[in-house]
Amino acid sequence: MSISQELLEILACPKCKGEIHLNASASGLVCDACRLVYPIRDDIPVMLIDEATKLD
């Protein structure tokens, strides 16, 4: 199961409040403005700034 489009429309980056989108492998949510990737674990997005990794 993946993240629904409805949920993606509601979620925002917790750091800048900007738009996010799924990465190519659908394993994380990307904020292009902050250059961060928020992980998705067990089909649940982890929207904690401390858990995010920098986008390569």
N, C-alpha and C positions, 0 to 999 in steps of 0.2 A: 504494500500500500504506500502511496506517496502523498505528499502534501497537496491538498485540494487547492484549486484555483481561488476559491472563495477565501480560504485562509491566507493565501499569498497576498490577496488584495487588502486584507486587514492589517497584516503584520508590517511593521516598520523597524528600521534600524534603531536600537535603543540608544545609540550614541548620538546620531545626528537627526534622527526621526525621518530619514530619507527612505526612498523606495529600496526594496530588496528583491532579488530573484534567485531562482535555483541555479546552482552551478551545473556544469555539463554532466557530471556523474550523479546528480540529484542527491548528493551526500551532505550538502550544506547550502546555506542561504548567503548570498553575496550582497554586500553593500559596496557599490563602486565608488561612492564619495569618500568613505572611510577606508576603503581597501581592506575590508575585513570579511572573513567567512565565518558564519555562525553554524556550528555542527547540527546535524539532525541525528538523533539517537533513538532507536526503536520507534521511528516515525513521529517523533516529537522534536520540534525545533528548540534548541537550547539558546535562548535569546539573552545570554549574559555576556557583557563586554569582556569579562575575565576569561571566559571560555572560548572566545573568538580567536582565530588565527589570522595572521597577515596574509593578504592575497599576494601570490607570487607574480 
